[in-house]
Amino acid sequence: MESGIYHTTYEADMALRRTPIQKVRLAAVIAFLLIFPFFANSYYLTLANQIGIAVVGALGLNILVGYTGQISLGQGGFLAVGAYTAGLLATRLGVPFWLTIPIACVVTAAVGGVFGVPSLRLKGLYLAIATLAAQEIIQWLIVHWDAVTGGVEALVVPHATLFGFNLNAGNSDFHWYWIILAAAAFTTIFTVNLFRSRVGRAFVAIRDQDIAAEVMGVNLFTYKVLAFAVSSFFVGLAGALTAHYRLIVTWERFTIETSITYLAMIIIGGLGSVSGSIYGAIFITLLPALLNSLGRSLSGVVPGIAGLIPMIQQGVFGLVIILFLVLEPEGLAKLWRDVKDYFRLWPFSY
Amino acid sequence: MNLFLQLTISGMTNGAVYALVALGFVLIYKSSDVINFAQGELLLVGAYLAFFFVAQLGLAWPIGVLLALLVAAGLGILIERLVLEPLIGEPIISVIMVTIGLSSLLRAIVNGIWTPRPRLFPSFIPSTDVHILGAVVSADRLWAIALSFALLALFTLFFRRSSEGIAMRAVADDQQAALSMGISVKRVFAIAWSIAAVTATVGGIMLANIIGVSGDISRIGLRVFPVVILGGLDSIPGAIIGGMVIGLLEAWTGGYVGQGLNQVLPFVVLVLILMVRPYGLFGQEIIERV
């Protein structure tokens, strides 16, 4: 009868996957992700790609909000910077997509770093409002700086080609699945390892007690700006992927609503948790789709429900956020942990 | 000169509406340190409640408005009890997110009941044109100015003279000390939310009278952040003056510069204020250096 997990060597203690069951589960997930696109139709592939992009964006946001404790309502603005940088480079200068994506990430990281500077003076509530202002200002610039961004007109991005192979032709969802999967995997592995390093530990120290962190030799200015930059790097990656995958960039995709959606992902998934970000991204992306198909299948039974679907989606979205915060503030990651703990000790859980 | 006067008056009237919205904001922040992202949605609910009682049920407008105010007050208490109370002591991000979730839920409920179609608000507030010094203003906007100043006076009296108001200031100052003096903090929070909902209903009715009853009413919720930051998050006179300043800035830049600059300027002001004087013009100064 085990009562917990104990390690007897340093290697075991430092391993990313510590138990055989975890290794089996990881292998099963990887196998599923590799086999899935060969059986899924294009609807499910589109959903999977949306989830993949959301995972990248949510992990980026969680680095900032969940791990470093700097509240940001500017996610939509930073996504827009990534998407527009990639889109404009491809459209105006004809830069190939494997170059636009890294450039977009770096540009977004720089912009994020600049908006991170006020975080030295502002904390909590005030920082949230400052990032809200950043969101509004970026959005305004996109709409009104039409000479560069095209203003309210949608930006049409050319097809992406890799070694002469057109990714957006034919079964584009299938092609992009692999690129998005690679990006999501890279982001996940990077984030997991970031918080095993000095930089990541410094972020967590700033979240827990900034003054104590400063006293222990963490330079607040450097690390706060760095947190904004690292977070924005991945947010930019998500934005750039959206631009090339969707082939169209409009400002309407990057409003305050988008910021809120991403915040909901990490709140529902679990703040300061890598697996939580992933669960949250899956949950929030699937929720409207599920409600939509549920509404459609009920339309024969309940007349007029089809017209109510957008309101139901919005209402359930709000309700889910409230219920999670009131009942399970640590999110899906905690729920999953509870379930595992229950079964590990079953039937003698107390 | 005529253009200047016209812009100034229209700026002040817009500012009065901002001030009305900002008042509810400040009330909640002052007593419970909660920043309410659902303030715009409280406005929306208030406007639709008044619309329901007056236009749809056909009640005389004083009764209809009174009923709307009562229901709004009840709703405020309900929200505080069910949603905000379990989150006392939780991190700021949770409190912010819960009000955001609330805003989404309230908007969905309003849209679900009344459909998002814009409608005409029953015009019991006169909206005839009034000429002041050669500028033309509609009377409902003047009413908004008058109402916001009346509410300012009322709330100032409330916070200075009534025991409830003094209890609210005590809670805002130090919850622990207030508790040990026998003040019920929960009761204070409930009062704050019901007053905020009532103020929002008044603001919603004024706004619906100017722009009609539609989902657009809730948009003003986010536009009010520059106002409260400028005036100071916990200052009632700050809400009024902040509202006026932002309203004037918007009107002047809209009239003289154009290019949609008036939409973004308040947020630029917000960032500048946050950098220089985060507690605003009249807010209580809390100094913490990192």
Interface residues (C-beta under 8 A of the other chain):
Chain A: V65 I71 P118 L120 R121 L122 K123 G124 L125 Y126 A128 I129 A130 L132 A133 A134 E136 I137 W140 V143 H144 D210 I211 E214 L220 I256 I260 L263 A264 I267 L271 L308 P310 M311 I312 Q313 Q314 G315 F317 G318 L319 V320 I321 I322 L325 V326 P329
Chain B: I35 V83 P86 L87 E90 I92 I93 S94 I96 M97 V98 I100 G101 L102 S103 S104 L105 L106 R107 A108 I109 N111 G112 L222 F225 P226 I229 L233 Q259 G260 Q263 V264 F267 V268 L270 V271 L274 M275 P278 E288 V290
